Amino acid sequence: MPPKQHSFKVNGVLVNESNHSEDDFSIFITAMDDNHAVMLVREHLKNHAPKGKSIIKGIQKKN
């Protein structure tokens, strides 16, 4: 039986490496717990966002 998954809303800021601009982001994701959700969001941003840093500001569990 697979582990129970929950929906999370993760929000934060992306800091662009080239011009140091900041952009807010919010992502809904399904994960086992909040740590797993943050790990999945960071991996997604690494593959799909411009080069730079991601700063997680908040995470909410959605029903």
C-alpha positions as CSV (number, residue, x, y, z in Angstrom):
1,M,0.0,0.0,0.0
2,P,1.5,3.4,-1.0
3,P,2.1,6.0,1.7
4,K,-0.6,8.6,2.2
5,Q,-0.1,11.8,0.2
6,H,-1.3,15.3,1.1
7,S,-1.6,18.6,-0.9
8,F,0.7,21.5,0.1
9,K,1.0,25.1,-1.0
10,V,4.6,26.2,-1.0
11,N,5.5,29.8,-1.5
12,G,8.7,31.8,-1.6
13,V,11.0,34.0,-3.6
14,L,13.3,33.3,-6.5
15,V,16.5,35.4,-6.7
16,N,17.8,35.5,-10.2
17,E,21.5,34.9,-10.5
18,S,22.2,37.3,-13.4
19,N,20.5,40.5,-12.3
20,H,19.6,39.7,-8.6
21,S,15.9,40.4,-9.2
22,E,13.4,38.8,-6.9
23,D,10.2,37.1,-8.0
24,D,7.5,35.6,-5.7
25,F,6.2,32.1,-6.5
26,S,3.5,29.8,-5.2
27,I,3.3,26.1,-6.1
28,F,0.7,23.5,-5.2
29,I,2.3,20.0,-4.9
30,T,1.3,16.5,-3.6
31,A,3.8,15.0,-1.2
32,M,4.1,12.7,1.9
33,D,5.0,15.5,4.3
34,D,6.1,19.1,4.4
35,N,9.8,18.2,4.1
36,H,9.1,16.0,1.0
37,A,7.1,18.9,-0.5
38,V,10.0,21.3,-0.1
39,M,12.4,18.8,-1.7
40,L,10.1,18.3,-4.7
41,V,9.6,22.1,-5.1
42,R,13.3,22.8,-5.0
43,E,13.9,20.0,-7.6
44,H,11.2,21.4,-9.9
45,L,12.6,25.0,-9.6
46,K,16.1,23.7,-10.3
47,N,14.9,22.1,-13.6
48,H,12.4,24.8,-14.7
49,A,13.3,28.2,-13.2
50,P,16.1,30.6,-14.2
51,K,19.4,30.0,-12.5
52,G,19.5,31.5,-9.0
53,K,18.4,30.8,-5.4
54,S,15.0,29.8,-4.1
55,I,14.0,30.9,-0.7
56,I,11.0,29.1,0.9
57,K,8.9,31.5,2.9
58,G,5.9,29.3,3.8
59,I,4.2,26.0,3.5
60,Q,0.6,25.2,4.1
61,K,-1.1,21.8,4.2
62,K,-4.3,21.9,2.1
63,N,-7.3,19.6,2.7
